[in-house]
Amino acid sequence: MLRPGRAGSLGGNLRGPCNEVRASWIRRMMRLRGRGNALSAEVCRMFTNFVIFFVFLMSLLLVIDGGCSTNRFSSNQTGPKKKVAIGETDFDRLRRRMVDIQLRGRDIRDARVLAAMGKVPRHEFVPADLRSMAYGDGALPLKMGQTISQPYIVAYMTQLLELEGTERVLEIGTGSGYQAAVLAELVPEVYTIEILPELGEQAAAVLKKLGYGNIRFRIGDGYAGWAEYAPFDRIIVTAAPRKVPQPLIDQLKDGGLLVCPVGRPDQDLIVVKKDEDGITSRSTIPVRFVPMTGEAEGQ
C-alpha cells in the first residue's frame, strides 16, 4: 500500500508515491547504462535529468495543492452556476434587434408602428423565467393556457389597423397587455376586455406600473364588445372565433376597420371594413391564435 505523501523540503526530501516514481526512473536508467544500452552516456544523463525535473515539478504542484489528488481542479468547479441577469441595456439592444430583423426586415413599413414596437418593453409582459426570450421570434406561454403573440404578428395586426393617431380602439382579449401597450403608444384611447379575471388584473397592473393612463380595462366576455363606449374607429381581436361576432361589427364606426383571426382549426387573419356601402372583408395571412371562449364557443 502506498504511503500518503508528506510535504518536506522542496530540494529532494519529498516522500511518498510521487518520490518513488522518480527513484524508479533513476534505477531503470542505471540498469540500462550497465547493460551497455545503445544510448550514449550524455543522452542518458540528459534524459535522467529531464525525468528528475519533471517529477520534482509535479511534486511541487502536489505540495501546493495539499496532496496527490487525481481531481486537482474539482475545487474550482463545485457549486451551482450563477444565472447571469439581463440588464435594461441588454433588453434595449435586443428590442432594437427585434425591430430591425423581425419587423423591418420583413414587411412592417409603418414608421409609427416600428417606433412603438421599439419603445414598449416586451420583457415586462412575459413570465419572469422567460424574460431572456422576450424578444425572440415567436409566441410565449402565459398563465391558463394563454400566449403572448409573436412580435411580428403584433406589429402586423397593428399595421393593418392603419392608425393615424386620433382613433379610439377596442381590443378583445387583453392577454398579457402587450398589444394594448403598443396601441396606447399610437392612439389617445384604448379600451380592452379580458374574459379571464386573473390575467386581466395582472395585465392592468403591469400597464399601470409602466405609466399607461390612456387604457380602460374591463373583465368580461369580449364577444359582446363594449356598447357603452361604442362606436369605435378600430377593433382588434386577439383570440379566434369561428366567425366575426356581429356585435363587434355593429359597434364599428362607419369607415372603421376590424382585424380578427377567424376559423378552427385552420385560421386566417381577416380585415373587415365598414362603410356606407356595407361590409367588406379580405383575408391576409394564416395564423394560429387561442380560440375565443365564452359566447363565441356557441357559434
C-alpha positions as CSV (number, residue, x, y, z in Angstrom):
1,M,0.0,0.0,0.0
2,L,1.3,3.4,-0.9
3,R,2.0,5.8,1.9
4,P,0.4,9.2,1.8
5,G,2.6,12.0,0.6
6,R,4.1,14.4,3.1
7,A,5.4,17.9,2.4
8,G,9.0,18.2,3.3
9,S,11.8,20.4,1.9
10,L,11.4,21.1,-1.8
11,G,15.0,20.2,-2.6
12,G,14.9,16.5,-2.5
13,N,13.4,15.1,0.7
14,L,9.8,14.6,-0.7
15,R,8.5,11.2,0.2
16,G,5.5,9.2,-0.9
17,P,4.3,7.8,-4.3
18,C,5.5,10.8,-6.3
19,N,9.1,10.5,-5.0
20,E,9.0,6.7,-5.6
21,V,8.3,7.3,-9.3
22,R,11.4,9.5,-9.5
23,A,13.6,6.8,-7.9
24,S,12.1,4.1,-10.1
25,W,13.1,6.0,-13.3
26,I,16.6,6.6,-11.9
27,R,17.2,2.9,-11.2
28,R,15.9,2.0,-14.7
29,M,18.4,4.4,-16.3
30,M,21.2,3.0,-14.2
31,R,20.3,-0.6,-15.3
32,L,20.3,0.5,-18.9
33,R,23.7,2.0,-18.5
34,G,25.1,-1.2,-17.0
35,R,23.8,-3.3,-19.9
36,G,25.6,-1.2,-22.5
37,N,22.4,0.4,-23.9
38,A,22.9,2.0,-27.3
39,L,22.2,5.4,-26.0
40,S,25.2,7.5,-25.3
41,A,26.1,8.4,-21.7
42,E,25.3,12.1,-22.5
43,V,21.8,11.3,-23.8
44,C,21.1,9.1,-20.7
45,R,22.2,11.9,-18.4
46,M,20.1,14.5,-20.1
47,F,17.0,12.2,-20.2
48,T,17.5,11.3,-16.5
49,N,17.8,15.0,-15.6
50,F,14.6,15.7,-17.5
51,V,12.7,13.0,-15.7
52,I,14.0,14.2,-12.3
53,F,13.0,17.8,-13.2
54,F,9.5,16.6,-14.3
55,V,8.9,14.6,-11.1
56,F,10.1,17.5,-9.0
57,L,7.8,19.9,-10.8
58,M,4.8,17.6,-10.3
59,S,5.7,17.1,-6.6
60,L,5.9,20.8,-6.1
61,L,2.4,21.2,-7.6
62,L,1.0,18.5,-5.4
63,V,2.5,20.0,-2.3
64,I,0.9,23.4,-3.2
65,D,-2.5,21.7,-3.7
66,G,-2.2,19.7,-0.5
67,G,-1.6,16.1,-1.7
68,C,-1.7,13.6,-4.6
69,S,-5.2,14.3,-5.9
70,T,-6.4,12.9,-9.2
71,N,-9.1,15.6,-9.5
72,R,-6.9,18.6,-8.8
73,F,-9.3,21.2,-10.3
74,S,-12.5,19.9,-8.8
75,S,-12.5,22.5,-6.1
76,N,-12.9,25.2,-8.7
77,Q,-15.8,23.5,-10.3
78,T,-18.2,22.9,-7.4
79,G,-21.3,24.8,-6.5
80,P,-24.3,25.8,-8.7
81,K,-23.7,28.0,-11.7
82,K,-24.9,31.5,-11.3
83,K,-27.6,32.7,-13.6
84,V,-26.5,35.9,-15.4
85,A,-29.0,38.6,-15.1
86,I,-30.0,40.6,-18.2
87,G,-29.9,44.3,-17.6
88,E,-32.1,47.0,-19.1
89,T,-29.4,48.0,-21.6
90,D,-29.3,44.4,-22.8
91,F,-33.1,44.4,-23.3
92,D,-32.9,47.7,-25.2
93,R,-30.3,46.2,-27.5
94,L,-32.5,43.0,-28.0
95,R,-35.5,45.2,-28.7
96,R,-33.7,47.2,-31.4
97,R,-32.5,44.0,-32.9
98,M,-36.1,42.6,-32.9
99,V,-37.3,45.7,-34.7
100,D,-34.5,45.6,-37.3
101,I,-34.6,41.9,-38.1
102,Q,-38.0,40.6,-37.3
103,L,-40.1,43.6,-38.3
104,R,-38.3,46.0,-40.6
105,G,-36.5,43.0,-42.2
106,R,-39.9,41.6,-43.2
107,D,-42.8,43.8,-44.3
108,I,-43.5,46.2,-41.5
109,R,-43.2,49.6,-43.1
110,D,-45.4,51.8,-40.9
111,A,-42.8,54.1,-39.1
112,R,-45.1,54.8,-36.2
113,V,-45.7,51.1,-35.6
114,L,-41.9,50.4,-35.7
115,A,-41.3,53.2,-33.2
116,A,-44.0,51.8,-30.8
117,M,-42.6,48.3,-31.1
118,G,-39.1,49.7,-30.4
119,K,-40.4,51.5,-27.3
120,V,-42.7,49.1,-25.4
121,P,-40.7,46.9,-23.0
122,R,-42.0,43.4,-24.1
123,H,-40.0,41.7,-21.3
124,E,-42.3,43.3,-18.7
125,F,-45.2,41.4,-20.1
126,V,-43.8,37.8,-20.0
127,P,-43.3,35.5,-17.0
128,A,-40.0,36.2,-15.2
129,D,-38.4,32.9,-16.1
130,L,-39.0,33.7,-19.8
131,R,-37.7,37.2,-19.9
132,S,-34.5,36.3,-21.7
133,M,-36.7,35.0,-24.6
134,A,-39.0,38.1,-24.6
135,Y,-37.6,39.5,-27.9
136,G,-37.3,36.1,-29.7
137,D,-39.1,35.5,-32.9
138,G,-42.0,33.5,-31.5
139,A,-45.0,33.4,-29.2
140,L,-44.5,32.7,-25.4
141,P,-46.8,30.9,-23.0
142,L,-48.7,32.8,-20.3
143,K,-50.9,31.5,-17.4
144,M,-54.1,29.5,-18.0
145,G,-53.2,28.3,-21.5
146,Q,-52.9,31.8,-23.0
147,T,-50.0,33.2,-25.0
148,I,-48.3,36.5,-25.8
149,S,-48.2,36.7,-29.6
150,Q,-45.0,36.7,-31.7
151,P,-43.7,40.3,-32.1
152,Y,-44.1,40.2,-35.8
153,I,-47.8,39.3,-35.5
154,V,-48.4,42.1,-33.0
155,A,-46.8,44.6,-35.4
156,Y,-48.5,43.2,-38.5
157,M,-52.0,43.3,-36.9
158,T,-51.3,46.9,-35.7
159,Q,-50.2,47.9,-39.1
160,L,-53.4,46.5,-40.6
161,L,-55.4,48.9,-38.4
162,E,-54.0,51.9,-40.5
163,L,-53.8,54.1,-37.4
164,E,-53.3,57.8,-37.9
165,G,-53.2,58.8,-34.3
166,T,-56.7,60.1,-33.5
167,E,-58.6,56.8,-33.3
168,R,-60.5,55.1,-30.4
169,V,-59.6,51.4,-30.4
170,L,-61.3,48.4,-28.8
171,E,-59.2,45.3,-28.1
172,I,-60.9,42.0,-27.5
173,G,-58.5,39.8,-25.4
174,T,-56.2,41.8,-23.2
175,G,-54.0,38.8,-22.5
176,S,-50.6,40.0,-21.3
177,G,-51.4,43.6,-22.0
178,Y,-48.5,43.9,-24.6
179,Q,-50.8,44.6,-27.6
180,A,-52.7,47.2,-25.6
181,A,-49.4,48.9,-24.7
182,V,-48.4,49.1,-28.4
183,L,-51.8,50.6,-29.2
184,A,-51.6,53.1,-26.4
185,E,-48.4,54.4,-27.9
186,L,-50.2,55.2,-31.1
187,V,-53.7,56.4,-30.2
188,P,-55.3,58.6,-27.4
189,E,-57.8,56.0,-26.2
190,V,-57.7,52.2,-25.9
191,Y,-60.5,50.0,-24.5
192,T,-59.5,46.4,-23.7
193,I,-61.6,43.4,-22.5
194,E,-60.3,40.2,-20.9
195,I,-62.5,37.2,-20.1
196,L,-60.1,35.7,-17.5
197,P,-60.1,37.8,-14.3
198,E,-56.6,36.9,-13.1
199,L,-55.0,37.5,-16.5
200,G,-56.8,40.8,-16.9
201,E,-55.9,42.1,-13.5
202,Q,-52.3,41.2,-13.9
203,A,-52.1,43.0,-17.3
204,A,-53.8,46.1,-15.8
205,A,-51.2,46.1,-13.0
206,V,-48.3,45.9,-15.4
207,L,-49.7,48.6,-17.7
208,K,-50.4,51.0,-14.8
209,K,-46.9,50.4,-13.5
210,L,-45.5,51.4,-16.8
211,G,-47.5,54.6,-16.8
212,Y,-50.1,53.9,-19.4
213,G,-53.0,56.2,-18.4
214,N,-55.0,56.1,-21.7
215,I,-56.2,52.5,-21.4
216,R,-59.6,51.4,-20.0
217,F,-59.9,47.9,-18.6
218,R,-62.8,45.5,-18.3
219,I,-63.2,41.9,-17.2
220,G,-65.9,40.2,-19.2
221,D,-66.8,38.4,-22.4
222,G,-65.5,40.3,-25.4
223,Y,-67.9,38.7,-27.8
224,A,-70.5,41.4,-27.0
225,G,-68.0,44.2,-27.3
226,W,-68.3,47.3,-25.1
227,A,-71.5,49.1,-26.2
228,E,-71.1,51.8,-23.5
229,Y,-68.2,53.3,-25.4
230,A,-69.2,52.4,-29.0
231,P,-68.8,53.2,-31.8
232,F,-65.1,52.5,-32.2
233,D,-62.8,53.6,-35.1
234,R,-60.9,50.4,-34.9
235,I,-61.4,47.0,-33.3
236,I,-58.7,44.3,-32.9
237,V,-59.4,40.7,-31.7
238,T,-56.6,38.6,-30.3
239,A,-58.5,35.3,-30.0
240,A,-60.1,33.3,-32.8
241,P,-63.8,32.9,-33.1
242,R,-65.3,30.8,-35.9
243,K,-66.6,33.9,-37.4
244,V,-66.5,37.6,-36.6
245,P,-69.0,38.4,-33.8
246,Q,-71.9,40.5,-35.1
247,P,-71.9,42.8,-32.0
248,L,-68.4,43.9,-32.9
249,I,-69.4,44.7,-36.5
250,D,-72.3,46.7,-35.1
251,Q,-70.0,48.7,-32.8
252,L,-67.6,49.6,-35.6
253,K,-67.9,53.2,-36.8
254,D,-68.6,53.8,-40.5
255,G,-65.2,54.0,-42.2
256,G,-63.7,51.8,-39.5
257,L,-61.5,48.7,-39.6
258,L,-61.7,45.4,-37.7
259,V,-58.8,42.9,-37.6
260,C,-59.6,39.4,-36.4
261,P,-58.3,35.8,-36.6
262,V,-61.1,33.6,-37.8
263,G,-61.6,29.8,-38.0
264,R,-61.0,26.5,-36.3
265,P,-58.6,24.7,-36.5
266,D,-57.2,26.5,-39.5
267,Q,-57.3,30.2,-39.1
268,D,-56.9,33.3,-41.3
269,L,-56.3,36.8,-40.3
270,I,-59.0,39.0,-41.9
271,V,-59.6,42.7,-42.2
272,V,-63.2,43.9,-42.1
273,K,-64.1,47.3,-43.4
274,K,-67.4,49.1,-42.7
275,D,-68.6,52.0,-44.9
276,E,-71.7,53.4,-46.4
277,D,-71.8,50.7,-49.0
278,G,-71.8,47.9,-46.3
279,I,-69.3,45.4,-45.0
280,T,-66.3,44.0,-46.9
281,S,-63.6,41.7,-45.7
282,R,-60.3,40.3,-47.0
283,S,-58.0,37.6,-45.9
284,T,-54.3,38.3,-45.2
285,I,-52.2,35.5,-43.7
286,P,-52.7,32.2,-42.0
287,V,-52.3,32.4,-38.2
288,R,-52.6,30.4,-35.0
289,F,-54.4,32.0,-32.0
290,V,-56.0,30.6,-28.9
291,P,-59.8,30.1,-29.5
292,M,-62.2,32.7,-28.4
293,T,-64.1,31.4,-25.4
294,G,-67.4,32.5,-23.8
295,E,-70.4,33.1,-26.1
296,A,-68.2,32.5,-29.1
297,E,-68.0,28.8,-28.2
298,G,-71.7,28.5,-29.1
299,Q,-71.2,29.7,-32.7
